[in-house]
């Protein structure tokens, strides 16, 4: 079971752009907690702590317990906005979640055993089509990553979602039938040589006919 990270926040008695700007001037990040059939709760978080949490990574797949006025609420971040110039947090949306709930999250893909891939050994290039996969998972068992094994794969191989072992309890949310995670492409030199060979093969019958 994943332990929820603890956060303290202040209640905001006003909402709207003016109230959000006032919170930012006070060194806070305005946020809102919503969902579970309850009214939305506007809050304010410490700016420095929030910035560190976002840029530390895995923010959108981390479960938090936010304490406001002595009451704790279990949540997961659903979205956040950054200042387009300063790249600092300006607003966060949190979704209330029960302990037995399932949530849809984007989980990064990690590729292993590249050294055991004949295609990569021969100079092939790992072409990553999807760096992350959206999964429906129990909120207390959100995986840090999905592992894809490249062992034994040669040039021209494709890794599809149906061939990837997902973490226990996880289900892919995509409806795409041929969801390609990655391919092993030929290096540019080999690709160019193959193209030239193909062009030569096509030209040969024409040359024979001319004779």
C-alpha positions in Angstrom: 0.0 0.0 0.0 1.3 3.4 -0.9 1.6 5.8 2.0 -0.1 9.2 1.4 2.2 12.2 1.7 1.1 14.8 4.3 0.3 18.4 3.3 -1.0 21.3 5.4 -3.2 24.0 3.8 -5.2 27.0 4.7 -8.9 27.4 3.9 -9.7 30.2 1.4 -12.9 32.1 2.2 -13.1 33.7 -1.3 -12.8 32.3 -4.8 -12.2 34.0 -8.2 -9.2 35.6 -9.9 -8.9 38.4 -7.4 -8.8 36.0 -4.4 -6.3 33.8 -6.3 -4.0 36.8 -6.9 -4.2 37.7 -3.3 -3.1 34.2 -2.2 -0.1 34.4 -4.6 0.9 37.8 -3.2 0.9 36.2 0.2 3.3 33.5 -0.9 0.7 30.8 -1.4 -0.5 28.6 -4.3 -4.3 28.7 -4.7 -5.9 25.2 -5.1 -9.2 23.5 -4.9 -10.3 20.1 -3.6 -13.3 18.6 -5.4 -15.2 15.4 -6.1 -16.8 12.6 -4.0 -20.2 14.3 -4.2 -19.0 17.1 -1.9 -18.8 20.9 -2.5 -15.5 22.2 -3.9 -13.2 23.4 -1.1 -10.8 26.3 -2.0 -7.5 26.1 -0.2 -4.0 27.7 -0.3 -0.7 25.8 -0.1 2.8 26.9 0.8 4.5 28.1 -2.4 8.0 26.7 -1.8 6.8 23.3 -0.7 4.4 23.0 -3.6 7.0 24.0 -6.1 9.4 21.4 -4.8 6.7 18.7 -4.9 5.8 19.4 -8.5 9.4 19.5 -9.8 10.5 16.5 -7.8 8.5 14.3 -10.3 5.5 11.9 -10.0 3.3 14.7 -8.7 0.2 13.7 -10.6 0.5 10.0 -9.5 1.1 10.8 -5.7 -1.6 10.4 -3.1 -1.7 13.2 -0.5 -3.6 13.8 2.7 -4.3 17.5 3.0 -5.0 18.8 6.4 -7.2 21.9 6.6 -8.3 23.2 10.0 -7.5 19.9 11.6 -9.5 17.8 9.1 -7.6 15.5 6.7 -8.8 14.8 3.2 -7.3 12.1 1.0 -6.7 13.4 -2.6 -4.7 13.0 -5.8 -3.6 15.9 -8.0 -5.6 16.0 -11.3 -4.0 19.1 -12.9 -1.8 22.0 -12.2 -1.0 25.3 -14.0 2.4 26.9 -14.2 3.2 30.6 -14.9 4.2 30.6 -18.6 7.1 33.0 -18.0 8.3 32.2 -14.5 7.5 28.4 -14.7 6.1 28.5 -11.1 2.9 27.0 -9.9 -0.2 29.2 -10.0 -3.1 26.7 -9.3 -3.7 23.1 -8.5 -6.8 20.8 -8.7 -7.1 17.9 -6.3 -9.6 15.1 -6.5 -11.0 13.4 -3.3 -10.4 9.7 -3.4 -11.5 6.8 -1.1 -9.0 4.1 -0.1 -10.6 1.5 -2.3 -11.0 3.8 -5.3 -9.5 3.3 -8.8 -8.0 6.3 -10.6 -6.8 6.9 -14.2 -3.1 8.0 -14.2 -0.4 8.3 -16.8 2.5 6.0 -15.8 6.0 6.4 -17.4 7.5 3.6 -19.4 11.0 2.3 -18.5 12.9 0.2 -21.0 15.3 -2.5 -19.7 17.9 -4.9 -21.1 18.9 -2.7 -24.0 22.3 -4.4 -23.9 20.5 -7.7 -24.6 18.7 -6.5 -27.7 20.4 -7.8 -30.9 18.9 -5.0 -32.9 20.3 -2.3 -30.7 23.7 -4.1 -30.6 23.8 -3.9 -34.4 23.2 -0.1 -34.3 19.4 -0.1 -34.3 17.6 2.8 -32.7 14.9 2.6 -30.0 12.1 4.7 -31.3 9.8 5.5 -28.4 6.2 6.1 -29.6 4.6 6.5 -26.1 6.7 7.6 -23.1 3.8 6.9 -20.8 0.7 4.7 -20.7 -2.6 5.7 -19.1 -3.7 3.0 -16.6 -6.7 2.5 -14.3 -5.2 1.4 -11.0 -6.1 1.2 -7.3 -5.3 4.5 -5.7 -3.1 2.9 -3.0 -1.1 0.9 -5.6 -0.1 3.4 -8.2 3.1 2.1 -9.9 6.1 4.3 -10.5 6.6 3.0 -14.0 5.7 0.2 -16.5 8.7 -2.0 -17.4 9.3 -3.0 -21.0 11.9 -5.7 -21.7 13.9 -5.3 -24.9 15.8 -8.6 -24.5 16.0 -10.6 -27.8 14.4 -7.9 -29.9 16.0 -7.2 -33.3 15.7 -4.4 -35.9 12.2 -4.1 -37.1 10.6 -5.3 -33.9 7.6 -3.5 -32.5 6.5 -3.5 -28.9 2.7 -3.4 -28.6 0.7 -2.8 -25.4 -0.8 -6.3 -25.5 2.7 -7.7 -25.1 3.6 -5.6 -22.1 3.2 -7.0 -18.6 1.3 -4.4 -16.6 1.6 -4.1 -12.8 -0.8 -6.1 -10.6 -4.3 -4.6 -10.6 -3.6 -2.2 -13.5 -5.7 -2.0 -16.7 -4.9 0.1 -19.7 -7.6 2.7 -20.5 -6.8 3.1 -24.2 -9.2 1.5 -26.7 -6.6 1.6 -29.5 -6.3 -2.0 -30.8 -2.7 -1.6 -32.2 -1.2 0.5 -29.4 2.5 0.6 -30.3 4.8 1.5 -27.3 8.1 1.5 -29.2 9.9 0.0 -32.2 13.5 -0.8 -33.0 14.4 1.0 -36.2 17.3 0.5 -38.5 20.2 3.0 -38.2 20.1 5.7 -40.9 23.0 4.1 -42.8 21.3 0.7 -43.0 18.0 2.3 -43.9 19.6 4.3 -46.7 21.3 1.2 -48.1 18.1 -0.8 -48.0 16.3 2.1 -49.8 19.0 2.1 -52.5 18.8 -1.6 -52.9 15.1 -1.4 -53.3 15.4 1.3 -55.9 18.0 -0.8 -57.8 15.7 -3.8 -57.7 12.8 -1.8 -59.2 15.0 -0.3 -61.9 16.4 -3.7 -63.1 13.2 -5.0 -64.8 12.8 -1.7 -66.6 16.4 -1.8 -67.8 15.9 -5.4 -69.0 12.8 -4.4 -71.0 14.6 -1.6 -72.7 17.3 -4.1 -73.9 
